[in-house]
């Protein structure tokens, strides 16, 4: 018609798309999906004649003009970041970008300014890890196994650095529990499924090998790898209430046992002395080979040197009688220490070498034995 008007199609980020075929203006309330989006329109004139038409808007990622945030650098004061849900999985890249998995199946990436970049909703998360290129690996439950009733294979899903293009990267004999990645981009995963407690290595091409296979509890949980390829596996006492557990077990790259780090104990989880653990869901290492171990019940991070000697600790928050304190720990290339807390739904960032003094003259107290605990944790409020 000769009296047409342009159609202004407004996206949530004020992107204007103009068509010269329609008489009206409307606004789209939500963003378009990546890829092709079909817009269908119906027009009726004064005589009741109706016509239909459609057009396609294709949304593509403008990767050439993405402005990454600057590296975080070494911070000087602890920082707290609310993540909107129970934080149970954690990884960071060298620059200090944060990748956190929540207990509701959501994964979030925060940049080095602590701004949310994007969220993923795989719905099923059993470990996360990030490689040198920013690709995100997510452990999930795979197809059901036919050999054993009610057991499943595990799958590792790979997303690109923008959280797009998910593909099945590897299939594991069992469902993964925790994951990590080494400097050569080899993935490692623990599994605590029956009938075996296992550790898998997955190469950058997706080839899977079993490094370690055990047939008895405690479960294998958190995992870390040092620059020499040694593997550090934390134990989990979930099915042995108040039993003698748990330690970090050090293995060679081929799965040969080397030594235990920390002490196994019994009794109330939240009253075990420093260096004695109940459940270890994460293990991290710094460039000097120091080993960082989270304590979910006492809500603290304990640090050992590369020989396994306890050298420091610090409190993340108040004790958690339910064991929903600090689940995850990770470090960036600057030595900043990141922690993930389930109960407090947050990630905290601590300066390099952050610690509270360990007395050489007395047995270090548990968090429940420290008087005036408020003054130790005021920074995290």
C-alpha positions in Angstrom: 0.0 0.0 0.0 1.1 3.5 -0.6 0.3 4.6 3.0 2.6 2.1 4.8 4.6 3.1 7.8 7.8 1.6 9.1 7.7 -1.1 11.9 10.0 -0.4 14.8 11.0 -3.7 16.5 12.7 -2.9 19.8 15.0 -5.4 21.5 15.7 -5.2 25.2 19.1 -3.6 24.5 17.5 -0.9 22.3 18.5 -2.6 19.0 16.2 -1.1 16.3 15.1 -3.2 13.4 13.1 -1.4 10.7 10.8 -3.0 8.1 9.0 -0.9 5.4 6.1 -3.3 5.0 3.9 -2.8 8.0 1.6 -0.2 9.5 2.2 -0.6 13.2 4.8 -0.5 15.9 5.3 -3.1 18.7 7.9 -4.0 21.2 9.4 -7.5 22.0 9.4 -8.0 25.7 12.2 -10.7 25.8 15.5 -11.1 24.0 15.7 -13.2 20.9 17.3 -16.6 21.0 20.6 -17.2 19.3 20.1 -18.3 15.7 17.0 -17.7 13.5 13.8 -16.2 15.0 10.7 -16.1 12.9 8.4 -13.1 13.3 4.8 -13.7 12.1 2.4 -10.8 11.5 -1.3 -10.5 10.5 -2.8 -7.3 9.1 -6.5 -6.5 8.5 -7.8 -3.5 6.5 -11.0 -1.5 7.1 -13.0 -3.9 4.8 -12.0 -6.9 6.9 -9.5 -8.2 4.4 -6.7 -10.1 6.1 -3.1 -10.9 5.1 -0.3 -12.8 6.8 3.4 -12.6 6.4 6.5 -13.4 8.2 10.2 -12.6 8.3 13.2 -14.0 10.1 15.7 -12.3 12.4 18.9 -14.2 12.8 21.0 -13.4 16.0 24.7 -14.1 15.8 27.4 -13.7 18.4 29.7 -10.7 17.6 32.8 -12.3 18.9 35.1 -9.8 17.0 33.9 -6.9 19.2 33.6 -8.6 22.6 35.5 -6.5 25.2 36.9 -8.9 27.9 37.3 -7.6 31.4 40.8 -6.8 32.6 42.7 -9.4 34.7 41.7 -9.1 38.4 45.2 -8.7 39.8 46.0 -9.5 43.4 43.4 -8.1 45.8 44.2 -6.7 49.2 40.9 -7.2 51.1 38.3 -10.0 51.2 35.3 -9.5 48.9 31.9 -11.2 49.0 29.7 -12.0 46.0 26.1 -13.1 46.3 25.3 -15.7 43.6 21.6 -16.2 44.2 21.7 -19.9 45.3 23.7 -22.5 47.1 27.2 -22.5 45.7 28.6 -26.1 45.5 30.9 -26.1 42.5 33.6 -23.6 41.7 36.4 -22.9 39.2 38.2 -19.7 38.1 40.4 -19.0 35.2 43.9 -17.4 35.3 42.5 -13.9 35.0 40.0 -14.3 37.9 36.8 -14.9 36.0 34.5 -17.0 38.3 32.5 -20.0 37.3 30.1 -21.2 40.0 27.7 -24.1 40.0 24.6 -23.9 42.2 22.6 -26.6 43.9 19.6 -25.8 41.6 21.5 -26.9 38.4 22.4 -23.3 37.3 26.0 -22.3 36.3 27.0 -18.7 36.4 30.0 -16.8 35.0 31.1 -13.6 36.7 33.8 -11.4 35.2 36.8 -9.9 37.0 34.6 -7.0 38.1 32.2 -9.5 39.7 29.5 -8.7 37.1 27.4 -11.6 35.9 28.2 -12.4 32.2 25.8 -15.2 31.6 24.0 -18.2 33.1 23.7 -21.8 31.9 20.8 -24.0 33.0 21.9 -27.6 32.3 19.7 -28.7 35.1 22.1 -31.4 36.2 25.5 -30.5 37.4 28.2 -33.0 38.7 31.3 -30.9 38.6 32.6 -28.0 36.5 36.0 -27.1 35.1 37.3 -24.4 32.7 40.2 -24.8 30.2 42.8 -22.2 29.0 40.5 -21.1 26.2 37.5 -20.5 28.5 35.6 -23.6 27.4 33.3 -24.8 30.2 33.0 -28.5 31.0 30.0 -29.7 33.0 29.7 -33.2 34.5 26.2 -34.8 34.2 24.3 -38.0 34.5 24.4 -40.0 31.3 22.3 -42.9 30.0 21.3 -45.8 32.3 23.7 -48.7 32.4 22.3 -52.1 31.5 24.8 -54.1 33.5 23.8 -52.8 36.9 20.3 -51.8 38.0 19.7 -48.2 38.6 23.2 -47.0 37.7 24.2 -44.6 35.0 27.1 -43.6 32.8 28.5 -40.1 33.2 28.8 -37.5 30.5 30.9 -34.4 30.3 29.3 -31.6 28.3 31.5 -28.9 26.7 30.3 -25.3 26.2 32.3 -22.6 24.4 33.6 -19.6 26.2 30.3 -17.8 25.7 28.2 -20.6 27.2 26.9 -21.7 23.8 27.2 -24.8 21.5 27.0 -27.6 24.1 28.3 -31.0 22.8 28.9 -34.3 24.6 32.7 -34.2 25.1 33.2 -37.5 26.8 31.3 -40.4 28.2 32.5 -41.9 31.5 31.9 -45.4 33.0 30.2 -43.8 36.0 28.6 -40.4 36.9 31.3 -37.8 37.9 31.2 -36.2 41.3 33.9 -33.5 41.2 36.2 -32.3 38.4 39.4 -30.4 37.8 41.7 -29.5 34.9 45.5 -29.4 34.7 47.9 -27.0 32.9 47.7 -29.2 29.7 43.9 -29.1 29.7 43.5 -32.7 30.7 40.3 -33.1 32.8 40.2 -35.3 35.9 37.0 -36.5 37.5 36.1 -38.5 40.6 33.1 -40.9 40.8 31.6 -42.4 44.0 29.1 -44.6 42.3 28.8 -48.3 43.1 30.5 -50.7 42.7 33.7 -48.6 42.4 35.3 -45.4 43.6 37.2 -44.2 40.6 39.3 -41.3 39.2 39.2 -40.6 35.4 41.5 -38.7 33.2 40.1 -37.2 30.0 42.5 -35.8 27.4 41.8 -32.6 25.4 40.5 -34.9 22.6 38.0 -36.5 24.9 39.8 -39.9 25.4 38.9 -41.4 28.8 41.2 -43.6 31.0 40.7 -44.8 34.5 43.6 -43.7 36.8 42.3 -45.2 40.0 39.7 -47.7 41.0 38.8 -48.6 44.6 36.1 -50.9 46.0 35.6 -49.6 49.5 34.5 -46.4 51.3 35.2 -43.6 52.0 33.9 -42.0 48.8 36.2 -40.1 46.6 35.2 -36.4 46.3 37.3 -33.3 45.7 40.2 -33.5 43.2 43.2 -31.3 42.3 46.3 -31.8 40.2 49.7 -30.2 40.6 52.2 -29.0 37.9 54.0 -32.4 38.1 50.8 -34.3 37.4 50.3 -35.6 41.0 46.7 -36.2 41.8 45.2 -35.1 45.1 41.8 -36.7 46.1 39.7 -35.7 49.0 37.6 -38.2 50.8 33.9 -37.9 51.7 32.3 -39.5 54.8 28.7 -39.2 53.7 27.8 -42.8 54.3 29.9 -43.5 57.4 28.4 -41.2 60.0 31.1 -40.0 62.4 33.5 -42.6 61.2 37.3 -42.3 60.9 37.5 -40.0 57.9 38.7 -38.0 56.0 42.1 -37.1 54.4 43.5 -35.9 51.1 45.2 -38.8 49.4 48.1 -38.0 47.1 48.7 -40.2 44.1 51.2 -40.2 41.2 50.1 -39.4 37.7 49.7 -43.1 37.1 47.6 -43.7 40.2 50.2 -45.0 42.7 49.6 -44.0 46.3 52.1 -41.6 47.7 50.9 -40.2 51.1 48.0 -38.9 53.1 47.6 -35.2 53.9 45.6 -34.2 56.9 44.1 -36.4 59.6 41.1 -38.7 59.7 39.0 -38.4 62.8 35.8 -39.4 64.6 33.1 -37.6 66.5 31.1 -34.5 65.7 32.1 -33.1 62.3 32.0 -29.5 63.5 34.2 -30.1 66.5 37.1 -31.8 64.8 40.5 -30.0 65.3 42.3 -28.2 62.6 43.7 -30.5 60.0 41.1 -33.3 60.8 38.4 -33.5 58.2 34.9 -35.0 57.7 34.0 -34.3 54.0 36.4 -32.9 51.4 34.5 -31.7 48.3 37.3 -29.7 46.7 41.1 -29.5 46.6 43.1 -26.7 45.1 46.8 -26.0 44.6 48.8 -22.9 44.1 51.9 -22.3 42.0 54.1 -23.3 44.9 52.3 -26.6 45.4 50.5 -25.6 48.5 47.3 -27.5 49.0 44.0 -25.8 50.0 41.3 -27.9 51.6 37.8 -26.7 52.5 36.0 -27.9 55.7 32.2 -27.7 55.2 31.3 -28.0 58.9 33.9 -25.7 60.5 33.6 -23.5 57.4 37.3 -22.8 57.0 40.1 -23.4 54.5 43.2 -25.3 55.7 46.5 -25.0 53.9 49.3 -27.6 53.7 52.6 -27.1 52.0 53.8 -29.4 49.2 55.2 -31.9 51.8 51.8 -32.1 53.6 52.7 -30.0 56.6 49.8 -27.8 58.0 50.9 -24.2 57.5 47.8 -22.0 57.9 44.1 -21.7 57.9 41.3 -19.0 57.8 37.6 -18.9 58.5 35.2 -18.4 55.7 32.1 -17.9 58.0 30.3 -19.3 61.0 30.2 -23.1 61.5 27.5 -25.1 59.7 26.1 -27.9 61.7 24.4 -29.2 58.5 27.7 -29.3 56.6 26.5 -26.7 54.1 29.4 -24.3 54.6 32.3 -24.0 52.2 32.1 -26.6 49.4 34.6 -25.2 46.8 38.0 -23.6 46.8 40.0 -22.3 43.7 42.9 -20.0 43.0 43.7 -17.7 40.0 47.2 -16.9 38.6 47.6 -14.0 41.1 47.1 -16.3 44.1 43.7 -14.9 45.0 41.7 -17.6 46.9 38.0 -18.2 46.0 35.5 -20.0 48.1 32.0 -21.3 47.4 29.4 -21.5 50.2 26.2 -23.4 49.9 24.4 -22.1 53.1 25.3 -18.5 52.6 24.8 -18.6 48.8 28.0 -16.7 48.0 31.5 -16.7 46.6 34.2 -15.0 48.6 37.6 -13.8 47.3 40.5 -13.6 49.7 44.0 -12.0 49.1 47.0 -14.2 48.2 48.4 -16.1 51.2 45.5 -15.1 53.3 45.5 -16.8 56.7 45.1 -16.6 60.4 48.1 -17.6 62.6 48.6 -21.2 63.6 50.0 -21.3 67.1 53.1 -23.6 67.5 52.5 -23.8 71.2 48.9 -25.2 71.3 46.5 -27.4 69.4 44.7 -25.1 67.0 41.0 -24.7 68.1 37.9 -25.7 66.2 35.7 -22.9 65.0 33.1 -23.7 67.7 35.8 -23.2 70.4 37.0 -19.8 69.4 35.6 -17.0 71.6 34.1 -13.9 70.1 33.8 -15.6 66.7 32.0 -12.5 65.4 35.2 -10.5 65.2 36.8 -13.2 63.1 34.0 -13.2 60.6 32.8 -9.6 60.5 34.5 -9.1 57.2 32.2 -11.6 55.5 28.9 -10.0 56.6 
